[in-house]
Amino acid sequence: MRWLKEVLIIIIASVLLAFVYNYFSPKSLDLIPIPPEIVSDDDLVIKKSGEEAKQKAEGIEKTVSYEQVKARVSDPNVLIIDARSPEDYQKSHIGSAINIFPYADEDVYMEKIFTEIPEGKLYIIYCNGGSCDLSHKLAEDMSLAGYENIFIFVGGWEEWEAKGGKRKYSSGQ
């Protein structure tokens, strides 16, 4: 029985230590996930330079819904960016999305950001959805590179596929 008490004490101490560490960590995990706030259609427009800086300073992450993405798939002023792996992108992707994988070789990744992303558009970035952080990393790097009007489709590929969104297959499929 004594070993059982010791094991329970170790487990309880470990759990408490984990909660304390998470509380003080700069990249703490949400114990109760808060769903992101979706922007209104009125906010889903290309804004002039400088307006975006205010939102960045306030730490606002702009997210869009499936319906908002679907309505803008063919809009020439919108660039959809698939942040999933090149293999997943090759299988299928949303509309005319381009693929920029944040964990590719850094030189290739940064070159793609500066050469394949035209300026002055509205950018919608997606990855697999759910707990996928690829779109967030790409959005952060694009923002640091000076791009504005960046939105994240948090439902990502999982939601797009589940709701029957049209897919495009890369050549060779």
C-alpha positions as CSV (number, residue, x, y, z in Angstrom):
1,M,0.0,0.0,0.0
2,R,2.9,2.4,0.7
3,W,4.1,2.2,-2.9
4,L,0.5,3.1,-4.1
5,K,0.6,6.3,-2.0
6,E,4.0,7.2,-3.3
7,V,2.8,6.7,-6.9
8,L,-0.2,8.9,-6.3
9,I,1.9,11.6,-4.7
10,I,4.2,11.6,-7.7
11,I,1.3,11.8,-10.2
12,I,-0.4,14.6,-8.3
13,A,2.9,16.5,-8.0
14,S,3.5,16.1,-11.7
15,V,0.1,17.3,-12.7
16,L,0.4,20.3,-10.5
17,L,3.8,21.1,-11.8
18,A,2.5,20.8,-15.4
19,F,-0.3,23.2,-14.6
20,V,2.0,25.8,-13.1
21,Y,4.5,25.5,-16.0
22,N,1.6,25.9,-18.5
23,Y,0.3,28.9,-16.7
24,F,3.6,30.8,-16.8
25,S,4.7,29.6,-20.2
26,P,4.6,32.2,-23.0
27,K,3.2,29.6,-25.3
28,S,0.8,28.1,-22.9
29,L,-1.9,25.6,-24.0
30,D,-5.5,26.5,-23.6
31,L,-7.1,24.2,-21.2
32,I,-10.5,25.1,-22.5
33,P,-10.2,25.9,-26.2
34,I,-11.9,29.1,-27.3
35,P,-13.2,29.0,-30.9
36,P,-11.8,31.8,-33.0
37,E,-13.9,34.7,-33.9
38,I,-14.8,34.8,-37.6
39,V,-14.6,38.2,-39.3
40,S,-17.7,39.6,-40.9
41,D,-18.0,39.9,-44.7
42,D,-17.6,43.7,-44.3
43,D,-14.1,43.1,-42.8
44,L,-13.0,40.7,-45.5
45,V,-11.8,43.4,-47.8
46,I,-8.4,44.6,-48.9
47,K,-7.4,47.4,-46.5
48,K,-5.0,50.2,-47.1
49,S,-1.5,50.0,-45.7
50,G,-1.3,51.0,-42.1
51,E,-4.8,49.8,-41.0
52,E,-3.5,46.3,-40.7
53,A,-0.6,47.4,-38.4
54,K,-3.1,48.5,-35.8
55,Q,-4.8,45.1,-35.8
56,K,-1.4,43.3,-35.6
57,A,-0.4,45.5,-32.6
58,E,-3.6,44.6,-30.9
59,G,-2.9,40.9,-31.5
60,I,-6.1,40.3,-33.5
61,E,-6.0,37.1,-35.6
62,K,-8.5,37.3,-38.4
63,T,-10.2,34.1,-39.3
64,V,-12.8,33.3,-42.0
65,S,-15.5,30.7,-42.4
66,Y,-16.1,28.0,-45.0
67,E,-18.9,30.1,-46.6
68,Q,-16.6,33.1,-46.8
69,V,-13.8,31.1,-48.5
70,K,-16.3,29.4,-50.8
71,A,-17.7,32.8,-51.9
72,R,-14.2,34.0,-52.8
73,V,-12.6,31.0,-54.5
74,S,-12.9,32.6,-57.9
75,D,-12.2,36.2,-56.9
76,P,-9.1,37.5,-58.7
77,N,-8.4,39.8,-55.8
78,V,-8.1,36.8,-53.4
79,L,-5.1,34.5,-53.2
80,I,-5.7,31.2,-51.4
81,I,-2.6,29.6,-50.0
82,D,-2.4,25.9,-49.0
83,A,0.1,25.6,-46.2
84,R,-0.1,21.8,-46.1
85,S,2.7,19.5,-47.3
86,P,3.4,19.4,-51.0
87,E,2.2,15.8,-51.0
88,D,-1.2,16.7,-49.6
89,Y,-1.4,19.6,-52.0
90,Q,-0.7,17.4,-55.0
91,K,-3.5,15.0,-54.0
92,S,-6.1,17.9,-54.0
93,H,-6.5,21.5,-52.9
94,I,-9.0,24.3,-52.8
95,G,-9.5,26.0,-56.2
96,S,-6.4,27.7,-57.6
97,A,-4.6,27.7,-54.3
98,I,-0.8,27.9,-54.4
99,N,1.3,25.7,-52.0
100,I,3.8,27.2,-49.6
101,F,4.8,24.7,-46.9
102,P,6.3,26.5,-43.9
103,Y,8.5,23.6,-42.9
104,A,10.2,23.2,-46.3
105,D,13.9,24.2,-46.6
106,E,14.1,27.7,-45.3
107,D,15.7,29.2,-48.4
108,V,13.0,27.7,-50.6
109,Y,10.2,28.7,-48.2
110,M,11.3,32.3,-48.0
111,E,11.9,32.6,-51.7
112,K,8.4,31.3,-52.4
113,I,7.0,34.0,-50.0
114,F,8.7,36.8,-51.9
115,T,8.3,35.4,-55.4
116,E,5.0,33.5,-55.6
117,I,2.8,35.8,-53.5
118,P,1.8,39.0,-55.4
119,E,1.3,42.1,-53.3
120,G,-2.0,43.9,-52.9
121,K,-4.4,41.0,-52.6
122,L,-6.5,39.5,-49.9
123,Y,-4.8,36.3,-48.6
124,I,-6.6,33.3,-47.2
125,I,-4.4,30.6,-45.7
126,Y,-5.4,27.1,-44.7
127,C,-3.9,23.9,-43.6
128,N,-5.5,20.6,-42.4
129,G,-7.7,22.4,-39.8
130,G,-8.2,21.6,-36.2
131,S,-5.0,21.7,-34.4
132,C,-2.8,22.3,-37.5
133,D,-0.5,25.3,-37.0
134,L,1.0,25.5,-40.5
135,S,-1.4,28.3,-41.6
136,H,-0.6,30.3,-38.5
137,K,3.2,30.0,-39.0
138,L,2.8,31.1,-42.7
139,A,0.6,34.0,-41.7
140,E,3.0,35.2,-39.1
141,D,6.0,35.0,-41.6
142,M,4.0,36.7,-44.3
143,S,3.1,39.5,-41.9
144,L,6.8,39.9,-40.9
145,A,7.6,40.1,-44.6
146,G,5.2,43.1,-44.9
147,Y,2.1,41.5,-46.3
148,E,-1.3,42.7,-45.1
149,N,-4.9,41.5,-45.4
150,I,-4.1,38.0,-44.2
151,F,-6.9,35.7,-43.1
152,I,-6.8,32.1,-41.8
153,F,-9.4,29.5,-42.7
154,V,-9.3,27.6,-39.4
155,G,-11.6,24.8,-40.5
156,G,-9.0,24.1,-43.2
157,W,-9.0,21.2,-45.5
158,E,-10.9,19.0,-43.0
159,E,-13.9,21.3,-43.1
160,W,-13.7,22.0,-46.8
161,E,-13.8,18.3,-47.6
162,A,-16.5,17.5,-45.0
163,K,-18.8,20.2,-46.4
164,G,-18.3,19.1,-50.0
165,G,-16.2,22.0,-51.2
166,K,-15.0,21.7,-54.8
167,R,-11.5,20.3,-55.1
168,K,-8.8,20.8,-57.7
169,Y,-6.3,18.1,-58.5
170,S,-2.8,18.9,-59.5
171,S,-1.5,17.7,-62.9
172,G,-0.8,14.0,-63.1
173,Q,-3.9,13.1,-60.9
